[in-house]
């Protein structure tokens, strides 16, 4: 294969990977579970990287993305 064709194929593969990554993040966020109030990330037992504290209209909740 020519060098230009290989470069184009790499670009396409990178694009597909990025699209897959975003879709997997959004799908996992759609299945997230809310549990309890929080004011900081520490309130959500931050030993797990998939837990966040988010606030909407001054109401904060812990969210588990798993």
VOVEXLO-921427 format. One record per residue (C-alpha): x, y, z; chain; residue number from 1. Coordinates in steps of 0.1 Angstrom, whole numbers. Example, Ala and Ser with C-alpha at 12.3 -4.5 7.8 and 13.67 -1.06 7.14 Angstrom:
<sites>
123 | -45 | 78 | A | 1
137 | -11 | 71 | A | 2
</sites>
This chain:
<sites>
0 | 0 | 0 | A | 1
11 | 35 | -7 | A | 2
21 | 58 | 22 | A | 3
-9 | 81 | 16 | A | 4
-33 | 52 | 17 | A | 5
-19 | 40 | 50 | A | 6
-22 | 75 | 64 | A | 7
-58 | 78 | 53 | A | 8
-66 | 44 | 68 | A | 9
-50 | 55 | 101 | A | 10
-71 | 86 | 101 | A | 11
-103 | 66 | 95 | A | 12
-95 | 42 | 123 | A | 13
-88 | 70 | 147 | A | 14
-121 | 86 | 138 | A | 15
-140 | 53 | 144 | A | 16
-122 | 48 | 177 | A | 17
-132 | 83 | 189 | A | 18
-168 | 79 | 179 | A | 19
-169 | 45 | 197 | A | 20
-154 | 61 | 228 | A | 21
-179 | 89 | 229 | A | 22
-208 | 65 | 224 | A | 23
-197 | 42 | 252 | A | 24
-193 | 71 | 276 | A | 25
-228 | 84 | 268 | A | 26
-244 | 50 | 270 | A | 27
-228 | 43 | 304 | A | 28
-239 | 77 | 316 | A | 29
-274 | 69 | 305 | A | 30
-273 | 39 | 329 | A | 31
-259 | 59 | 358 | A | 32
-275 | 56 | 392 | A | 33
-280 | 85 | 416 | A | 34
-276 | 78 | 453 | A | 35
-275 | 104 | 480 | A | 36
-267 | 141 | 485 | A | 37
-231 | 154 | 483 | A | 38
-212 | 187 | 485 | A | 39
-178 | 174 | 474 | A | 40
-164 | 144 | 455 | A | 41
-152 | 130 | 488 | A | 42
-188 | 126 | 499 | A | 43
-192 | 100 | 470 | A | 44
-165 | 77 | 482 | A | 45
-140 | 87 | 456 | A | 46
-120 | 56 | 458 | A | 47
-140 | 46 | 427 | A | 48
-131 | 66 | 396 | A | 49
-166 | 62 | 382 | A | 50
-184 | 81 | 409 | A | 51
-190 | 119 | 406 | A | 52
-208 | 146 | 425 | A | 53
-229 | 168 | 402 | A | 54
-252 | 197 | 411 | A | 55
-283 | 209 | 393 | A | 56
-302 | 239 | 406 | A | 57
-284 | 238 | 440 | A | 58
-292 | 201 | 445 | A | 59
-261 | 179 | 445 | A | 60
-262 | 141 | 441 | A | 61
-236 | 114 | 438 | A | 62
-237 | 95 | 405 | A | 63
-222 | 61 | 399 | A | 64
-215 | 55 | 362 | A | 65
-212 | 17 | 367 | A | 66
</sites>
